[in-house]
Structures are given as C-alpha cells and as structure tokens.
Amino acid sequence: MSTIQTYQTIHSPSTGSYSESGSKFLAFAQSVNSEQSVRQLRDLLHKEHHKAVHVVFASRIGWDEITERSSDDGEPAGSAGKPVLNAMRSFEVTQSVICVVRYFGGKKLGIPGLIHAYKAAAEDALTHASLITITLYEKYQATCSMEDMQGLLHQLNKAGARVVDSEFGENSTFRILIPRAKLEAFHALQKDMWQTSFTHLGSTDDARGI
C-alpha cells in the first residue's frame, strides 16, 4: 500500500496570463477528478474563446498513480502542453487541469518563446490559486457480534478511525475510514480484535467515505 498520506490540489478555479509580442496567453486552472471534467472545460473554453487560435491543456489525475495528459492543440510538438504540465509538476498539484488559451498577436515566437509563454501563463494561474492539502483515507468494513460491538467502537475511536455507516443485527457491520497517517495504529487494532472481521474496501480522498 502506498505511503502517500496527502496530496495537493487547486481549491477553487483561478486564472493567470502572459503577454509576448502581441500574443496573449490566458490560463485557467481548476480541480478535476476525471478525464470527462477535463474535456468539459476544454469544450467550454473553445466556445467562449472561439476567436483564439489554440486552447492548450495539461492535466494530472490520481494520487498513488498519477495519470498525466497534455495537448499542444496545433502548436509545435512539445512547445505548449508539456510546459504547462511541467508547471503543474513544479507546484506539486494533482487532481487538476490547466488550460491556456492563446490569442495570436501577429508575430511568431519560436519554440523557445512558446515554451516560456505557456509555462509562464500556467505558473501565473497557479501562483494566484488557493491550494489545498487533501487527506487520503483507507476504507474498511468491520463485522462483529453484538456483544463485541462496544469494545470494537471504543478501539476504533482509539485508533483514529471514523464510522461513516452502520447496520445493526445479530452481527453488526460498520463502514469505517482511517486516515493513512493512522494506519499503523489501526493495523495493531486488527491484530488485537481477532473476533472482528475486517474487509478492505479501497482508498478515497472523500472524508464522507463515498
């Protein structure tokens, strides 16, 4: 299991800009959790900026394994999307996308100029962004008899786990969240509570356990 306990993302949408030789580069940064959300932002910007010559993007999605994607949208290969992606790496943000809209000013900038311009616009958006650190959790299901229930709940609370759902009956079932930072204490609990059945349900960045 990964030892990553948190990740950093963009708290609320932000914008940035850069101008060079008449060309304007407008950057739009926001948090996303799917490729579909990335496409939606790109489509929206294409409609809102239909006179722009390019809408470049870069995205980083995931936490344990980050999927990175970028597009030059007609600019020379490697001159637009990758510089935006490199800016995101430098700020160590994931679950995020940055789109940069370019309005051509009549003068070509050359590949070095494009690399600088796209990265500068992205960095400006990230500099103005409010970044937030998200806690990662592991999800478990715990099942025990009614007579062991109170003892289990006491131990879960002691280990820093939180119950987000429960079902009571002859055997009681609890869905719980454990911050990754407290997994060591939780694993110690599992060894002591041998009469309780624990099932790992995966990881989440949603404190509601969804």
Secondary structure, 3 states (H helix, E strand, C coil): CCCCCEEEEECCCEEEEEEECCEEEEEEEEECCCHHHHHHHHHHHHHHCCCCCEEEEEEEECCCCCEEEEECCCCCCCCCHHHHHHHHHHCCCCCEEEEEEEECCCCCCHHHHHHHHHHHHHHHHHHHCCEEEEECEEEEEEEEEHHHHHHHHHHHHHCCCEEEEEECCCEEEEEEEEEHHHHHHHHHHHHHCCCCEEEEEEEECCCCCC
